[in-house]
Amino acid sequence: MTNESPKTPPNKGDKSPLAMAGAGFEFVSSIVFFVIGGYYLDEYLQSEPLWLLIGFFLGFVFAFYALIKRAKENE
């Protein structure tokens, strides 16, 4: 018998710098996407900061959900 550790699947536990950069990009882009959507909805509905703030908080919630999901995949 050899002392080799069992191999993990290719995407399981991927902690490469590109995977971490992808997680950061996903976090930021989801917030930016919802904020831009809220901004344009504010312009269309003439309701100045309301939808921008709602978009920010929805983007923040979605970003944390995606981050937690990715962290559980990497366990």
C-alpha positions in Angstrom: 0.0 0.0 0.0 1.1 3.5 -0.7 0.4 6.6 1.2 -1.4 8.4 -1.6 -4.3 10.6 -0.7 -7.5 10.0 -2.7 -7.9 12.4 -5.6 -10.7 15.0 -5.4 -12.9 15.7 -8.5 -11.5 18.5 -10.7 -14.0 21.2 -9.5 -14.2 20.1 -5.9 -12.1 22.2 -3.5 -10.8 24.4 -6.3 -8.9 27.2 -4.5 -6.8 28.4 -7.3 -6.3 32.2 -7.7 -8.6 32.2 -10.8 -11.4 30.5 -8.9 -11.1 33.1 -6.1 -11.0 35.9 -8.7 -14.2 34.5 -10.2 -15.9 34.5 -6.9 -14.9 38.1 -6.4 -16.1 39.1 -9.8 -19.4 37.3 -9.3 -19.9 39.1 -6.0 -19.2 42.6 -7.4 -21.0 42.1 -10.7 -24.2 40.9 -9.0 -24.4 44.0 -6.9 -23.6 46.3 -9.8 -26.2 44.6 -12.0 -29.0 45.1 -9.5 -27.9 48.7 -8.7 -27.9 49.6 -12.4 -31.3 48.0 -12.8 -32.6 50.0 -9.8 -31.1 53.2 -11.2 -32.9 52.9 -14.6 -36.1 51.8 -12.9 -35.9 55.0 -10.8 -35.5 57.1 -13.9 -38.4 55.4 -15.5 -40.8 55.6 -12.5 -39.5 59.0 -11.3 -38.9 57.6 -7.8 -35.4 58.9 -7.1 -33.5 56.7 -4.6 -36.1 54.0 -3.9 -35.4 51.3 -6.5 -31.6 52.0 -6.4 -31.5 51.2 -2.7 -33.8 48.1 -3.2 -31.5 47.0 -6.1 -28.4 47.5 -3.9 -29.9 45.3 -1.1 -31.2 42.7 -3.5 -27.8 42.5 -5.2 -26.0 42.3 -1.8 -28.3 39.4 -0.7 -27.8 37.6 -4.0 -24.1 38.1 -3.9 -23.8 36.6 -0.4 -26.1 33.7 -1.4 -23.8 32.9 -4.3 -20.7 33.3 -2.2 -22.0 30.9 0.5 -23.1 28.4 -2.2 -19.6 28.5 -3.7 -18.0 28.1 -0.3 -20.1 25.0 0.5 -19.2 23.5 -2.9 -15.5 23.9 -2.0 -15.7 22.2 1.4 
